[in-house]
Amino acid sequence: MEPEIQPPVPSAPLAGDAMERAGSSNSSAIDRDSSEYRGLLWIFSGSQGLRAGWSVSMAYLLYKIFTLLLGNFAVELDPALARASFSPGLVLIEELIPLLAILAAFSLIALIERQKSVLAYNLAGPRRSVHFCAGLMAGFTALSALAGALAWGGWLHFGVVALNGAEIFRFGALWAGAFLLVGLFEEGVFRCYLQFTLTRGINFWWALGIVCTLCLDLLLRSNGYAGILAIIGLDSLPALKSNGVWGVYGAALLGLPPCLLLHIRRAPGAAFWQAAWVTSTLFGFIHLGNNGENWIGIFAAATIGFVFCVSVRLTGSAWWAIGCHAAWDWGETFFYGAADSGNVASGHYLTTTPAGNALWSGGSDGPEGSLLVLAVILLLLVALLAIYGRNKPAAPGRAIAEPVAG
């Protein structure tokens, strides 16, 4: 008797194929919906979250709001704060207000960007206290070398000791606190938040555009075209109080060839150096609002800003830069009693006066305005590379470039 032939039953793989076709159809519909939704978010969000341009714009707006609120509150408590003075007590308050403002602004931005805290902005590297102390020693040593070279050449004369007894320690401590706040604020803005944020969201063309915008702004303001700046909304920037615009132009030109070469070679980590070009040029740019600056002092501010970026790359955080910045200013202003960016402080320990050609003495700018400062900054960079250069670069931040804004 022949076995009964049964109709074929669809095998499991065939059933799976049918389910896969059905699933792929549903998946395609979901993908279309998600791509449309993603198209709306693309303007504000990239592969690494909130786009860098929007992040910086929001941070700046929040900073201005918090500064206005805290500043008005402080002046209401003490009207003397509205009068300009370069004394340790007033500098402490005047630097504390913007520092609190950036802490509040950056904390909100960190929350939006889902960072753990503001320490994510180049402050969470290893051996922070060691790097901070090393920066303190480097800053004071470098400034002392500059003062010694100026004195040896006859371009800086030492006078009487201005403080005695307990006043030395009191004013020394007050100025140390004041310049620590200065270091925390300026490095917090440039080497921490901006350097981190631009590294993850910049490329050569965006960097070139930002630097060219800074130079165009200076060109227009230097030639009396303030009305054009008002039309495009740049008239609120600080008024130029010095003739140091060529220092910004020099910093912009100095950074162009290496950044262009990195772009052409598609070098890994190029975004970090393109960001460093922008933050360093901008660092020189903001110092144009100081009294008594010359082009050498502005160029020196930009170049030492680059050295601080190198320290972030090598040590993994901005703590070396914060320490070096604070100690440099403390040594220049309090210990040696020299002009700091054109400002002579009250309550300084030693007394020094510039002498001879301002190109070498720095003139009213102080030691930072001397050509010798560029040699000291170069030595500082060489020392930094010699001490930390053998280590594998920590490369803080993410270096995958994406459009800065939309």
C-alpha positions as CSV (number, residue, x, y, z in Angstrom):
1,M,0.0,0.0,0.0
2,E,1.4,3.3,-1.1
3,P,2.0,6.0,1.6
4,E,-0.5,8.8,1.5
5,I,1.0,11.9,0.0
6,Q,0.3,15.0,2.1
7,P,0.3,18.5,0.8
8,P,3.5,20.3,1.4
9,V,3.7,22.4,4.6
10,P,5.6,25.7,4.5
11,S,9.0,25.3,6.2
12,A,10.1,27.5,9.1
13,P,12.6,29.5,7.0
14,L,9.8,30.4,4.5
15,A,7.6,31.6,7.3
16,G,10.5,33.6,8.7
17,D,11.0,35.2,5.3
18,A,7.4,36.3,5.2
19,M,7.7,37.7,8.6
20,E,11.0,39.5,7.7
21,R,9.3,41.0,4.6
22,A,6.4,42.2,6.8
23,G,8.9,43.5,9.4
24,S,11.0,45.3,6.8
25,S,7.9,47.0,5.5
26,N,7.0,48.2,9.0
27,S,10.7,49.1,9.6
28,S,10.8,51.2,6.4
29,A,7.8,53.1,7.5
30,I,9.4,53.7,10.9
31,D,12.7,54.8,9.3
32,R,10.8,57.2,7.1
33,D,9.1,58.7,10.1
34,S,12.3,58.8,12.1
35,S,14.3,60.4,9.3
36,E,11.7,63.1,9.0
37,Y,11.9,63.7,12.7
38,R,15.7,63.6,12.5
39,G,15.6,66.2,9.8
40,L,14.1,68.7,12.2
41,L,16.6,67.9,14.9
42,W,19.6,68.1,12.5
43,I,19.6,71.9,12.8
44,F,20.3,71.7,16.5
45,S,21.8,68.3,17.1
46,G,24.6,66.4,15.5
47,S,26.3,63.0,16.0
48,Q,27.7,64.2,19.4
49,G,24.6,66.0,20.7
50,L,23.9,69.7,20.7
51,R,25.9,71.4,17.9
52,A,28.9,73.4,19.0
53,G,27.6,76.6,17.6
54,W,24.3,76.5,19.4
55,S,26.1,75.4,22.6
56,V,28.5,78.4,22.5
57,S,25.6,80.8,21.7
58,M,23.5,79.6,24.5
59,A,26.5,79.7,26.9
60,Y,27.3,83.3,26.0
61,L,23.7,84.3,26.4
62,L,23.4,82.7,29.8
63,Y,26.7,84.2,30.9
64,K,25.5,87.7,30.0
65,I,22.3,87.2,31.9
66,F,24.0,85.9,35.0
67,T,26.7,88.6,34.9
68,L,24.1,91.3,34.6
69,L,22.1,89.9,37.6
70,L,25.1,89.3,39.8
71,G,26.8,92.6,38.8
72,N,23.7,94.6,39.6
73,F,23.3,92.8,42.9
74,A,26.9,93.4,43.9
75,V,26.8,97.1,43.0
76,E,23.6,97.5,45.1
77,L,25.5,96.1,48.0
78,D,28.6,98.2,47.5
79,P,28.4,101.1,45.0
80,A,32.2,101.4,45.1
81,L,32.4,98.4,42.8
82,A,31.2,100.6,39.9
83,R,34.4,102.6,40.1
84,A,37.4,101.2,38.3
85,S,40.3,100.3,40.5
86,F,43.2,97.8,40.4
87,S,43.3,96.8,44.1
88,P,43.2,93.2,45.4
89,G,39.8,93.6,47.1
90,L,38.0,95.0,44.1
91,V,39.7,92.5,41.7
92,L,38.5,89.7,44.0
93,I,34.9,90.8,43.7
94,E,35.1,91.8,40.0
95,E,36.5,88.4,39.1
96,L,34.2,86.4,41.4
97,I,31.1,87.7,39.6
98,P,32.1,86.5,36.1
99,L,33.5,83.3,37.5
100,L,30.1,82.5,39.2
101,A,28.4,83.5,36.0
102,I,30.3,81.0,33.9
103,L,29.9,78.3,36.5
104,A,26.2,78.7,36.4
105,A,26.1,79.0,32.6
106,F,28.4,76.1,31.9
107,S,26.5,73.9,34.5
108,L,23.3,74.4,32.6
109,I,25.0,73.7,29.3
110,A,26.5,70.6,30.7
111,L,23.1,69.5,31.9
112,I,21.6,70.1,28.4
113,E,24.5,68.2,26.8
114,R,24.2,65.4,29.3
115,Q,27.7,65.9,30.7
116,K,28.3,64.7,34.2
117,S,29.4,68.2,35.4
118,V,31.4,71.2,34.3
119,L,34.5,69.1,35.0
120,A,33.9,67.4,31.7
121,Y,35.1,70.6,30.0
122,N,38.8,69.8,30.2
123,L,38.9,69.8,34.0
124,A,38.7,66.1,34.8
125,G,42.1,64.9,33.8
126,P,44.5,62.8,36.0
127,R,46.9,64.3,38.7
128,R,45.1,67.6,38.7
129,S,46.7,68.9,41.9
130,V,50.2,68.0,40.7
131,H,49.7,69.7,37.4
132,F,48.2,72.8,39.1
133,C,51.3,73.1,41.4
134,A,53.6,72.5,38.5
135,G,51.8,75.3,36.6
136,L,52.3,77.6,39.6
137,M,56.0,77.0,39.6
138,A,56.3,77.4,35.8
139,G,54.4,80.6,35.7
140,F,56.4,82.4,38.5
141,T,59.7,81.0,37.2
142,A,59.0,82.2,33.6
143,L,58.0,85.7,34.8
144,S,61.0,85.9,37.0
145,A,63.2,84.9,34.1
146,L,61.6,87.7,32.0
147,A,62.1,90.3,34.8
148,G,65.7,89.2,35.3
149,A,66.5,89.5,31.6
150,L,64.9,93.0,31.5
151,A,66.9,94.0,34.5
152,W,70.2,92.6,33.1
153,G,69.7,94.5,29.8
154,G,68.9,97.8,31.7
155,W,65.3,97.9,30.6
156,L,63.8,97.4,34.1
157,H,64.9,99.2,37.2
158,F,64.2,98.0,40.7
159,G,63.2,100.6,43.3
160,V,62.3,100.5,47.0
161,V,60.4,97.7,48.7
162,A,56.8,99.0,48.9
163,L,55.5,96.8,51.8
164,N,56.7,95.8,55.2
165,G,56.0,93.2,57.8
166,A,52.5,91.7,57.9
167,E,51.4,93.8,54.9
168,I,53.6,91.6,52.6
169,F,51.7,88.5,53.6
170,R,48.2,90.2,53.6
171,F,48.5,91.7,50.2
172,G,50.3,88.6,48.9
173,A,47.4,86.4,50.0
174,L,44.8,88.8,48.6
175,W,46.5,89.1,45.2
176,A,47.0,85.3,45.2
177,G,43.3,84.8,45.7
178,A,42.4,87.5,43.1
179,F,44.7,86.0,40.4
180,L,43.5,82.5,41.1
181,L,40.0,83.7,40.2
182,V,41.5,85.4,37.1
183,G,43.1,82.1,36.1
184,L,40.0,80.1,36.8
185,F,37.7,82.5,34.8
186,E,39.9,83.0,31.8
187,E,41.1,79.5,31.5
188,G,37.6,78.2,32.3
189,V,36.3,80.1,29.3
190,F,39.1,79.6,26.7
191,R,41.0,76.4,27.6
192,C,38.1,74.6,29.2
193,Y,34.7,75.2,27.7
194,L,35.5,76.8,24.4
195,Q,38.5,74.5,23.6
196,F,36.5,71.4,24.5
197,T,33.3,72.5,22.6
198,L,35.1,73.7,19.5
199,T,37.2,70.6,19.3
200,R,34.1,68.4,18.9
201,G,32.5,70.7,16.5
202,I,34.9,72.6,14.2
203,N,36.8,72.1,11.0
204,F,39.3,74.2,9.1
205,W,36.8,76.3,7.2
206,W,34.8,77.2,10.3
207,A,38.0,78.1,12.1
208,L,39.2,80.2,9.2
209,G,35.8,81.9,9.1
210,I,35.8,82.8,12.8
211,V,39.4,84.1,12.7
212,C,38.7,86.2,9.6
213,T,35.6,87.6,11.3
214,L,37.7,88.8,14.3
215,C,40.2,90.4,11.9
216,L,37.5,92.1,9.8
217,D,35.9,93.5,13.0
218,L,39.2,95.0,14.0
219,L,39.8,96.4,10.5
220,L,36.4,98.1,10.5
221,R,36.7,99.5,14.0
222,S,40.3,100.7,13.5
223,N,39.2,102.6,10.4
224,G,36.2,104.2,11.8
225,Y,33.5,102.1,10.3
226,A,31.6,101.6,13.6
227,G,28.3,102.2,11.8
228,I,28.7,99.0,9.7
229,L,29.4,97.1,12.9
230,A,26.2,98.4,14.4
231,I,24.2,97.1,11.4
232,I,25.6,93.6,11.7
233,G,25.3,93.6,15.5
234,L,29.0,93.7,16.5
235,D,28.9,97.2,18.0
236,S,28.5,95.8,21.5
237,L,32.1,94.4,21.6
238,P,34.6,96.0,23.9
239,A,36.0,99.4,22.7
240,L,39.6,99.3,21.5
241,K,41.9,100.9,24.1
242,S,45.2,100.0,22.5
243,N,47.1,100.0,19.2
244,G,47.6,96.2,19.5
245,V,45.5,95.1,16.6
246,W,48.6,93.9,14.7
247,G,49.1,91.4,17.5
248,V,45.8,89.8,16.6
249,Y,46.6,89.8,12.9
250,G,50.0,88.2,13.7
251,A,48.4,85.5,15.7
252,A,45.8,84.8,13.0
253,L,48.5,84.5,10.3
254,L,50.8,82.4,12.5
255,G,48.1,79.8,12.9
256,L,47.0,79.6,9.3
257,P,49.7,77.5,7.7
258,P,49.8,74.6,10.2
259,C,46.0,74.4,10.4
260,L,45.8,74.4,6.6
261,L,48.4,71.7,6.4
262,L,46.6,69.6,9.0
263,H,43.4,70.0,7.0
264,I,45.0,69.0,3.7
265,R,46.6,65.9,5.2
266,R,43.3,65.0,7.1
267,A,45.4,64.6,10.2
268,P,43.8,62.8,13.2
269,G,43.1,65.3,16.0
270,A,43.3,68.3,13.6
271,A,40.1,69.7,15.2
272,F,41.9,70.3,18.5
273,W,44.6,72.5,16.8
274,Q,42.0,74.3,14.7
275,A,40.1,75.0,18.0
276,A,43.4,76.1,19.6
277,W,43.9,78.6,16.7
278,V,40.5,80.1,17.3
279,T,40.7,80.3,21.1
280,S,44.2,81.7,21.1
281,T,43.4,84.4,18.6
282,L,40.3,85.2,20.5
283,F,42.3,85.4,23.7
284,G,44.6,88.0,22.2
285,F,41.5,89.8,20.8
286,I,39.8,90.3,24.2
287,H,43.0,91.8,25.7
288,L,42.6,94.8,23.3
289,G,40.2,96.2,25.8
290,N,43.0,96.7,28.4
291,N,44.7,100.0,28.9
292,G,48.3,100.4,27.6
293,E,48.5,97.3,25.5
294,N,50.8,97.2,22.5
295,W,51.0,94.8,19.6
296,I,53.7,92.7,21.3
297,G,51.6,92.3,24.4
298,I,48.5,91.2,22.4
299,F,50.6,88.8,20.3
300,A,52.1,87.4,23.5
301,A,48.6,86.9,25.0
302,A,47.6,84.9,21.9
303,T,50.8,82.8,21.9
304,I,50.8,82.0,25.6
305,G,47.1,81.0,25.0
306,F,48.4,78.5,22.5
307,V,51.0,77.2,25.0
308,F,48.1,76.7,27.5
309,C,46.3,74.7,24.8
310,V,49.4,72.5,24.3
311,S,49.4,71.9,28.1
312,V,45.7,70.7,27.9
313,R,46.7,68.3,25.2
314,L,49.7,66.9,27.1
315,T,48.4,66.8,30.6
316,G,44.7,66.0,29.9
317,S,43.3,69.0,31.7
318,A,43.6,72.8,32.0
319,W,44.9,72.7,35.6
320,W,48.5,73.4,34.5
321,A,47.3,76.4,32.5
322,I,45.3,77.7,35.4
323,G,48.2,77.5,37.8
324,C,50.7,79.1,35.3
325,H,48.3,81.9,34.4
326,A,47.6,82.8,38.1
327,A,51.3,82.6,39.1
328,W,52.5,84.7,36.1
329,D,50.0,87.5,37.0
330,W,50.8,87.3,40.7
331,G,54.5,87.6,40.1
332,E,54.2,90.4,37.6
333,T,51.6,92.5,39.6
334,F,52.3,91.8,43.3
335,F,55.9,90.5,43.6
336,Y,57.7,92.6,41.1
337,G,55.2,95.5,41.1
338,A,55.3,95.9,37.3
339,A,52.5,97.0,35.0
340,D,50.2,94.2,34.0
341,S,48.6,94.8,30.6
342,G,49.1,98.5,31.3
343,N,47.7,98.5,34.9
344,V,49.8,99.2,37.9
345,A,48.3,97.7,41.1
346,S,48.2,99.0,44.6
347,G,49.6,96.8,47.4
348,H,52.6,95.4,45.5
349,Y,55.8,94.1,47.2
350,L,58.7,95.3,45.0
351,T,58.8,98.5,42.8
352,T,60.0,98.4,39.2
353,T,59.9,100.9,36.4
354,P,60.6,100.4,32.7
355,A,63.6,102.2,31.1
356,G,64.8,102.7,27.6
357,N,63.3,101.7,24.3
358,A,59.7,100.5,24.8
359,L,60.3,97.7,22.2
360,W,62.6,96.1,24.8
361,S,61.3,97.4,28.1
362,G,57.6,97.0,27.3
363,G,56.9,100.6,28.2
364,S,53.5,101.3,29.7
365,D,52.4,97.7,28.9
366,G,54.8,96.2,31.4
367,P,57.1,93.2,30.8
368,E,54.5,91.5,28.6
369,G,55.0,94.3,26.1
370,S,58.7,93.5,25.6
371,L,60.0,91.5,22.7
372,L,61.8,89.4,25.3
373,V,58.5,88.0,26.4
374,L,58.2,86.0,23.1
375,A,61.5,84.2,23.9
376,V,60.3,83.4,27.4
377,I,57.0,82.0,26.1
378,L,59.0,79.9,23.6
379,L,61.2,78.5,26.5
380,L,58.0,77.8,28.4
381,L,56.7,75.8,25.5
382,V,60.0,73.9,25.2
383,A,60.0,73.1,28.9
384,L,56.4,71.9,28.7
385,L,57.2,69.6,25.8
386,A,60.3,68.3,27.5
387,I,58.5,67.4,30.7
388,Y,55.2,66.1,29.3
389,G,55.9,65.4,25.7
390,R,57.1,61.8,26.2
391,N,53.7,60.9,27.5
392,K,51.0,59.9,25.1
393,P,48.9,63.0,24.5
394,A,45.7,62.8,26.6
395,A,43.7,64.6,23.8
396,P,40.8,65.7,26.0
397,G,37.5,66.2,24.3
398,R,36.3,64.5,21.1
399,A,38.0,65.4,17.9
400,I,35.4,64.3,15.4
401,A,34.5,67.5,13.6
402,E,30.9,68.3,12.7
403,P,29.3,71.6,11.5
404,V,29.4,74.3,14.1
405,A,25.9,75.4,13.7
406,G,23.3,73.8,11.5
